[in-house]
Amino acid sequence: MTTSPIDPNRVLLTGENPYIRLSETDGGPTTTDASFWRILFSPGGPGHVLFLQSELTGDQPMVYTDNIQMTRWLQGEIQGRINAIFGDLEIPAREASFLSSGDLRSSWTESMISRDEEISLTWYDLGEPFLSHRLPGGNPERPHGVATVLIPANGARLTVNGQFAKGRPFPRQRDGRTHSTCALAFSESWL
């Protein structure tokens, strides 16, 4: 019997989803939660979105995007299941432009500019990449599957209009691999 190399599940989206989750102490409350998406393919089309909640936003959830249709689909279908606060479709979506820069051998930066904010997310002191693949149906709270290349970051920072967010990343284990509360997630496909 041979196993097919083709995954039979429907591809919902493909793109990138780097994230930063900072806290001041290991296991302490999250002071900054940022989820950045660069979507190449989805039912809402391509685009970028940054979901952000931090002391720099007055602990209010913020949404910045260049494609509102894609963002609302992502909130309802995936992001709201990862973090319920970002699933609220009533959060105003602010129009923004996005730019990436860096070299994955050392650091990576995602920059966002809106009418009132300039936000920069930077990952550095990068660890060993690994491929994570979860099939759909394994968790009722997260029914979708995902395959992604994760690159843990031992260092990360987020700035809003030049002010640095408090906290830092902390190491974690993920399926026996060294991971972090901050990571780059590239070549990400949701099923």
SERO-444599 format. One line per 2 residues: their letters; for each residue y, z, x of N, C-alpha, C. Coordinates in steps of 0.001 Angstrom, whole numbers, plus 524288, in hexadecimal, padded with zeros to 5 digits. Example, Ala and Ser with C-alpha at 12.3 -4.5 7.8 and 13.67 -1.06 7.14 Angstrom:
as	7E9C6,81E78,83386,7EE6C,81E78,8300C,7F31C,81E78,83390 | 7F736,81BA8,83232,7FBDC,81BE4,83566,8001E,81EBE,83264
This chain:
mt	7FB68,80000,8034D,80000,80000,80000,804DB,80000,8037D | 8088C,7FCA7,80240,80D6D,7FC80,80531,811D3,7FEC3,801E5
ts	81599,800F7,80485,81A32,8031C,801EE,81EA3,7FF33,80278 | 82139,7FE17,7FE22,8258E,7FA5F,7FE3B,82A3B,7FCBB,80111
pi	82CDD,7F9AF,80459,83196,7FBA3,806EE,8365B,7FB85,80352 | 835B5,7F98C,7FE8C,839FF,7F92C,7FACD,839F0,7FDF0,7F73F
dp	83E3E,800C1,7F706,83EC0,80531,7F372,83F89,802F8,7EDF7 | 83C48,8047C,7EA27,83CA9,80234,7E4EA,8413E,80444,7E1AE
nr	843E9,8084D,7E37B,84832,80A9C,7E07E,84D10,80729,7E0A1 | 85024,8077B,7DC72,85503,8047E,7DC05,85926,806DF,7DF9F
vl	85BCB,803AA,7E2AF,86002,8057B,7E617,864F2,80618,7E2CC | 86717,80AEB,7E2AF,86BD9,80C07,7DFB7,870C1,80B08,7E2E9
lt	87094,80C8E,7E7D7,87514,80BB6,7EB3E,87346,80BB1,7F0DC | 8766D,8095B,7F423,8759C,809BA,7F9BF,87AF0,80A3A,7FC5D
ge	87B0F,80D4B,8007F,87FFA,80E37,8033E,87F87,812B1,8070E | 8839B,815F4,8072B,883E9,81A6A,80AC0,885E8,81F25,807C1
np	88455,823D4,80971,88618,8289F,806E0,8869D,82D26,80ABE | 889FE,82CAD,80EBF,88AE4,83116,8123D,88D56,835AB,80F46
yi	88C32,83A65,81109,88E4A,83F07,80E60,88FC5,8433E,8124B | 89360,8468A,81094,89517,84B14,8139E,894FC,84FC5,80FFE
rl	89206,853C9,81189,891FB,858C6,80EBD,8930E,85D0D,812C4 | 897D3,85F15,81290,89984,86309,81654,8996F,8686B,813DC
se	89853,86C57,8170F,898E7,871CC,81578,89A7B,874E4,81A48 | 89CA5,87984,8195C,89E80,87CAA,81DC3,89A22,87FD5,8203D
td	895FF,880F3,81D44,8917A,883C1,81F57,88C87,88102,81D8C | 88866,8817D,8209D,88366,87F1B,81F34,88162,8818D,81A2B
gg	8808E,87E6B,8163A,87EC7,8805E,8112D,8832B,88238,80DA9 | 887FF,8822E,80FB0,88C7E,883DE,80C96,88E2A,87FAA,808C3
pt	89206,880E9,8058C,893D3,87D13,801B5,895F8,87827,80453 | 89508,873C0,801DA,8970E,86ECB,803CA,89CF6,86EB4,8030F
tt	89FCB,86DB6,8074D,8A582,86D70,80704,8A76B,867DD,80633 | 8A457,86413,807FA,8A58D,85E8B,80724,8A086,85BA2,805F3
da	8A0A5,85896,801C4,89C43,8553E,80044,89E6D,84FC3,7FF88 | 89CE3,84C3A,80300,89EBB,846D3,802CB,89A11,84328,802D1
sf	899F3,83FA4,7FF10,895D9,83BB1,7FEAD,8987D,8365F,7FE86 | 897BC,8335E,802AE,89A1B,82E31,80320,895F0,82A0F,8020C
wr	8974C,82627,7FF09,893B5,821DB,7FDDE,89643,81CA7,7FF3A | 89364,8196C,801F6,894B5,813E4,802A0,89035,810F3,8000C
il	8914C,80EA1,7FB86,88D40,80C0D,7F872,88DA1,80627,7F947 | 8893F,803D7,7FABA,88907,7FE2F,7FB5C,88729,7FB8C,7F662
fs	8838F,7FE29,7F39D,88143,7FC03,7EED8,8805A,8006D,7EB00 | 8821C,7FFB6,7E61B,8810C,80365,7E1DA,8824D,800A7,7DCBB
pg	880A5,802D5,7D83F,8821A,80083,7D33C,88804,8004B,7D26B | 88AEF,803AA,7D510,890A3,803A8,7D4AA,8934B,8006D,7D8D8
gp	89035,7FD9D,7DBF5,8925F,7FA6E,7E026,892E2,7FD77,7E539 | 8952E,7FB07,7E93D,895EF,7FDA9,7EE3F,89AEB,800ED,7EE2F
gh	89B5C,80461,7F1FF,8A025,8076E,7F277,89F61,80C53,7F5A5 | 8A36D,80F85,7F5B5,8A37E,81473,7F896,8A525,818C9,7F4E7
vl	8A337,81D7E,7F5F2,8A50E,82211,7F309,8A466,826DF,7F67A | 8A82E,82A5C,7F624,8A7EB,82F73,7F8B5,8A84E,8339E,7F483
fl	8A43E,836E3,7F431,8A44C,83B8A,7F0E3,8A593,84018,7F47F | 8A988,84332,7F333,8AB46,84756,7F6B7,8ACD4,84C30,7F3AE
qs	8AACF,850A3,7F575,8AC8E,855C0,7F393,8AD16,85939,7F861 | 8B1B0,85BAD,7F8FA,8B2D3,85E9D,7FDBC,8B751,8625C,7FCB8
el	8B803,8660D,80045,8BCB2,8694E,7FFEA,8C196,865EC,80088 | 8C0FF,86160,8030A,8C566,85DCB,803B4,8C6CC,85AE7,7FEAA
tg	8C35A,85B1D,7FABE,8C47B,858C9,7F59C,8C54A,85D12,7F18A | 8C642,861E3,7F363,8C6C9,86644,7EFC0,8C1AB,86777,7ED0A
dq	8BD51,8662C,7EF9A,8B807,866CC,7ED84,8B715,8638D,7E898 | 8BA65,85FB5,7E7B1,8B9B4,85C2E,7E33C,8B6A8,8575B,7E4FA
pm	8B309,85574,7E1BD,8B045,850A4,7E320,8B3F2,84BF5,7E2BE | 8B3AF,8489F,7E69C,8B6FC,843F5,7E6DC,8B378,83F2D,7E788
vy	8B545,83AC5,7E571,8B26E,835D6,7E5E3,8B64B,8319D,7E795 | 8B4E4,82EC8,7EBBF,8B814,82A81,7EDCB,8B49D,825A6,7EE08
td	8B691,8212A,7EC29,8B337,81C8D,7EBF2,8B64F,81778,7EC16 | 8B38D,81343,7ED52,8B5BE,80E04,7ECD0,8B2D0,80ADD,7E8AB
ni	8AF43,80D70,7E5BF,8AC6A,80ADB,7E17D,8AAFC,80EFB,7DD6D | 8AE2F,80F77,7D966,8AD60,81386,7D578,8A848,812BC,7D275
qm	8A6D1,80DE9,7D146,8A1FB,80CEC,7CE61,89D3D,80ECD,7D17F | 89D09,80D7D,7D678,898C3,80F3D,7D9D0,898BC,8152F,7DA2B
tr	89D56,81789,7DAAE,89DC4,81D34,7DB3B,89BB8,81FFF,7D66A | 89D45,81E4D,7D1CF,89B84,820E6,7CD01,895A0,82047,7CC47
wl	8938B,81BB3,7CDA2,88DDB,81B01,7CD67,88B2C,81EC9,7D131 | 88D23,81F15,7D602,88AD7,82279,7D9FF,88B15,82832,7D85A
qg	88F73,829D8,7D61A,88FFB,82F40,7D44C,88BD2,8308C,7D03B | 88B1F,82D20,7CC70,8877B,82E2F,7C838,881CF,82DA8,7C9BD
ei	880B3,82A20,7CD51,87B40,828F3,7CE98,87924,82C06,7D33F | 87C57,82CEE,7D73E,87A47,82F41,7DC14,87D79,833E8,7DDFA
qg	88283,83337,7DF05,88599,83764,7E177,885B1,83C5A,7DE2C | 88603,83BDB,7D911,8860C,84072,7D5A8,880FD,84383,7D5D0
ri	87CB8,84104,7D75F,877B2,843C7,7D7F1,87757,84684,7DD3A | 87A28,84480,7E117,87A46,846F8,7E63E,87DD1,84BBF,7E615
na	88263,84B24,7E3A3,8862E,84F62,7E323,888C3,84EC8,7DDCD | 8875C,85237,7DA2A,88902,851B3,7D4B1,88EEA,85159,7D40C
if	891DE,85405,7D759,89793,853EC,7D6BC,899C3,84E67,7D741 | 8973C,84B2A,7DA74,89916,845D0,7DB31,8970D,84214,7D6FF
gd	893E1,84403,7D367,89207,840D0,7CF12,895D3,840A1,7CA89 | 899F4,843B2,7CAC4,89DD4,843F6,7C68F,8A11C,83EF5,7C682
le	8A04B,83BBA,7C286,8A30D,836BE,7C228,8A8CB,83755,7C0B0 | 8AA72,83C24,7BF93,8AFF7,83D28,7BE51,8B349,83E1A,7C334
ip	8B0C9,83EC4,7C7B3,8B3CB,83F5E,7CC8B,8B6BE,83A41,7CD78 | 8BBE5,83A72,7CDFD,8BECC,83593,7CEF3,8BCFA,83301,7D408
ar	8BC64,82DEB,7D3E1,8BAF1,82AF0,7D889,8BFE1,8288C,7DACF | 8C127,82A1F,7DF91,8C5E6,8283B,7E226,8C4A9,8234E,7E547
ea	8C815,81F7C,7E4CB,8C757,81A9F,7E7A7,8C842,81B97,7ED79 | 8C4CC,8194F,7F0B0,8C51E,81A35,7F650,8C302,81585,7F946
sf	8C449,81552,7FE47,8C1FC,81178,801D0,8BF03,81466,8060E | 8BB2F,811C0,80857,8B77D,81451,80BD2,8B6C0,81126,810CC
ls	8B59C,813F3,8150E,8B4C2,8117E,81A1E,8B0EE,814D4,81D32 | 8AD62,81253,81FFB,8A9BF,81534,8235A,8AAA3,8139D,82901
sg	8A95A,8173D,82C96,8A9DE,81623,83225,8A63F,819B9,8352E | 8A518,81830,839E8,8A1F9,81B81,83D4E,89D81,8189B,83FD5
dl	89A69,81B91,8429D,895D3,819AC,84560,891A6,81DD2,84496 | 88D63,81C6C,8421E,88968,8204B,840B9,886D8,822E5,84570
rs	88823,8213C,84A18,88640,823FD,84EB4,8896C,828E5,84FC2 | 88E02,82959,84D22,8914B,82DF1,84E24,8939D,8304D,8492F
sw	8962B,82D22,845E6,8989F,82F4A,84130,8998E,82AF5,83D37 | 89AA0,82C88,8386B,89BB2,828DC,8342B,89FF3,82B28,830B7
te	8A3AF,827EB,82F00,8A7EF,829B5,82BA4,8A873,8262A,826E6 | 8A90E,82891,82261,8AA71,825DA,81D8B,8AFEB,827AC,81C1F
sm	8B36F,823F8,81B43,8B8DD,82536,819F1,8BA19,8232E,81482 | 8BD51,82621,811A6,8BEC7,824C5,80C57,8C49E,8258F,80BBA
is	8C72E,821BD,8095B,8CCC9,82229,80853,8CDB6,82125,8028A | 8D047,824E3,7FFF4,8D1F9,82437,7FA88,8D7ED,824A2,7FA72
rd	8DA2F,824AD,7F5D8,8DFE4,824F4,7F578,8E208,829F1,7F7F8 | 8DF35,82E50,7F751,8E136,83360,7F91E,8DE21,835E0,7FD8E
ee	8D98D,833C4,7FEC4,8D639,83657,802A9,8D43E,8328C,806C5 | 8D38B,834B7,80B6B,8D09B,83229,80F95,8CC46,835ED,81109
is	8C776,83430,8105C,8C2F1,8378C,81150,8BF92,83507,81579 | 8BDC3,83842,81919,8BA6B,8366F,81D51,8B593,839E3,81D99
lt	8B103,8376C,81DC0,8AC0B,83A2B,81E62,8A9AB,8384D,82380 | 8A863,83BE5,82701,8A63A,83A72,82C13,8A148,83D90,82D25
wy	89D43,83AC3,82EEE,8984C,83D17,8307C,897B3,83C2D,8365B | 89613,8402E,83945,8955E,83F9A,83EE6,890F3,8432C,840B5
dl	88FB8,842ED,845C5,88B31,845B3,847EB,88670,8446D,84488 | 88552,83F56,84442,88155,83D54,840B7,87BD9,83E3A,842D2
ge	87850,83F80,83F40,872E0,84077,8409A,86F93,83B87,84037 | 86A80,83C53,8407D,866BB,8380C,84052,86626,835FD,83ABB
pf	866CB,830D5,839E4,8661C,82EA7,834A6,8606D,82F06,832DD | 85FAE,82F8B,82DBC,85A72,82F42,82B7B,85ABB,82CD7,82613
ls	8565E,82A83,82469,85609,827F9,81F53,853B4,82BC7,81B6B | 8566E,82C91,8171E,8548E,82FE0,812DA,8538F,82C5F,80E24
hr	84F05,82CFE,80BAC,84DA3,829C4,80724,84B32,82D46,80304 | 84DB8,82DA0,7FE91,84BBD,83099,7FA1C,84AFB,82CD0,7F596
lp	84662,82CEE,7F34D,84529,82978,7EEF3,8476D,82B8D,7E9DE | 84887,82822,7E623,84A7B,829E2,7E10C,84682,82D60,7DE4D
gg	84890,830F6,7DB18,8452F,83432,7D7D8,84344,83932,7DA55 | 844A2,83A3B,7DF2E,842BD,83EE5,7E1D4,84590,843E0,7E04C
np	84A47,84365,7DE24,84D72,847EB,7DCB6,8502D,846B0,7D78A | 84F05,849B4,7D35A,85164,84884,7CE45,8575F,848C1,7CE4E
er	859A7,84BF8,7D1B2,85F5D,84C4F,7D1F9,861BC,847AB,7D4DF | 85E9A,84530,7D816,86047,8407F,7DAF5,85BFD,83C61,7DA5E
ph	85C04,83996,7D5FC,857A8,83613,7D4D6,85761,83135,7D848 | 85B98,82FDB,7DAEB,85BA1,82B1F,7DE19,85946,82C20,7E375
gv	85745,82800,7E5BF,8557B,82834,7EB1E,859C6,82636,7EEB4 | 8593A,82769,7F3B3,85D1B,825A0,7F782,85A7E,824F3,7FCD0
at	85C08,820DD,7FF86,85A76,82006,804F3,85F7F,81F94,80818 | 85FDC,8229B,80C4F,864B1,8229A,80F5E,863A8,82411,8150A
vl	866DF,82216,81878,866D6,823BB,81DEE,86AE2,8280F,81E70 | 86913,82CC0,81FBE,86C7F,8314B,82053,86D93,8324B,82619
ip	8727F,83331,82750,87418,8348C,82CA2,876FD,839BC,82C48 | 87455,83E12,82D9C,876E3,8432B,82D2B,87B79,843A4,830F2
an	87F87,8465D,82F24,88433,84736,8325C,884C3,84D06,8337A | 884C2,84E63,83871,8859D,853D7,839F7,88B62,85542,839C9
ga	88EB9,85144,839B1,89453,85214,83934,8967F,84E91,834F4 | 89A23,85099,831EF,89CB8,84D77,82DDD,8A1FA,84FEB,82CA4
rl	8A5A4,84C92,82B19,8AAB8,84E97,8296B,8ACC7,84B17,82513 | 8AFFD,84D7D,821D4,8B283,84AB3,81D8F,8B836,84C4D,81D88
tv	8BBAA,8487A,81D1E,8C13E,849A7,81CC5,8C386,8471F,817E7 | 8C745,849D1,81591,8CA60,847BF,81140,8D011,84828,812EC
ng	8D29B,843B7,81365,8D811,84385,81525,8D8F0,846B8,81A1F | 8D542,8464A,81DBE,8D5BB,848DC,822CC,8D3E0,84E7A,82304
qf	8D2A4,850DF,81E96,8D0AF,85644,81E87,8CABC,85638,81EE4 | 8C899,859A0,8223E,8C2F9,859E9,8230C,8C06E,85D89,81F11
ak	8BC0E,85BCE,81CF0,8B8FE,85F1C,8196D,8B676,8637D,81C8D | 8B5FA,86811,81A1D,8B369,86C88,81C97,8AD85,86BA4,81CBE
gr	8AB04,86E72,8204E,8A557,86E5F,82083,8A33B,86A82,82474 | 89E09,86A72,824AC,89B53,86706,8285A,895E7,865D1,8263A
pf	89332,86209,82897,88DD2,860EE,826FF,88A1B,86524,82902 | 885A8,8658D,82677,88189,8690D,82842,87C61,86620,82849
pr	878F0,86775,82C03,873EC,864B9,82C57,8705E,8661B,827C4 | 86D1C,86268,82655,86936,8630D,8223A,8643E,8603D,823E8
qr	86001,8615F,82136,85B22,85E82,821E5,85A40,85B2B,81D0D | 8585D,8567D,81DCB,8571D,85307,81971,851E4,8507C,81AA2
dg	84DF7,8521B,817C0,848B0,85002,8187B,84701,8503E,81E35 | 8481A,854AB,820BA,8467A,85574,8261B,84A03,852FC,82A2E
rt	84E49,850AA,8288F,851F3,84E39,82C38,856F3,85169,82C89 | 8595C,85170,83125,85E64,85404,831C0,8627C,850E4,82ECD
hs	86563,85393,82B82,86950,8510A,82837,86E4C,85452,8285F | 871F3,85344,824EC,876F7,855F8,824E2,87939,855D6,81F65
tc	87D0C,85932,81E70,87FDC,8590E,81978,883B3,8547F,8194B | 88437,851B6,81DAB,88786,84D0E,81DFA,8844F,848B1,82073
al	88472,84412,81E16,88142,83FCF,8202C,8836D,83A8B,81E8A | 88229,836B0,821BA,882F1,83145,82040,87DFD,82F86,81D72
af	87E92,82C97,8194D,87A18,82A87,81660,87B03,824AF,815B7 | 8785A,821A5,818F7,87915,81BFE,81903,87439,81949,816ED
se	874C8,81444,815C9,8706B,81121,813C6,86DE7,813E3,80F25 | 87133,815EE,80BA7,86F51,81926,80752,86E71,815CA,8027C
sw	869C0,8161A,80054,86873,81351,7FB85,86632,81724,7F79D | 86839,81706,7F2DD,86664,81A60,7EE9E,8631F,81725,7EAE8
l	85ECF,81982,7E935,85B0F,816E3,7E5C4,85AD7,81994,7E082
